[in-house]
């Protein structure tokens, strides 16, 4: 988790969650990219921490990318 603290600290304004039919995606809205996490337990922990830290959650990629 320590390697990913930037998601909810220094780069919190860029990294957001997008709610999809498959669950949350961790998205960089500035670069329009997705963080791929192969370890499902780590991914769930990151999502939980991002929610706890108040990271923004969007219902679609379009909403995330258009919110500057």
HUKAUR-V182078 format. One record per residue. PSI is psi in whole degrees, 0 to 359 (NA if undefined). Layout:
BEGIN
((PSI) (PSI))
END
This chain:
BEGIN
((324) (324) (346) (12) (334) (335) (326) (8) (262) (332) (25) (326) (339) (325) (125) (171) (138) (124) (117) (177) (347) (5) (191) (140) (142) (112) (139) (107) (337) (313) (356) (56) (165) (140) (117) (123) (113) (336) (110) (327) (318) (315) (314) (321) (319) (316) (315) (315) (320) (320) (314) (324) (3) (23) (148) (147) (131) (158) (347) (159) (321) (316) (317) (313) (333) (349) (98) (NA))
END
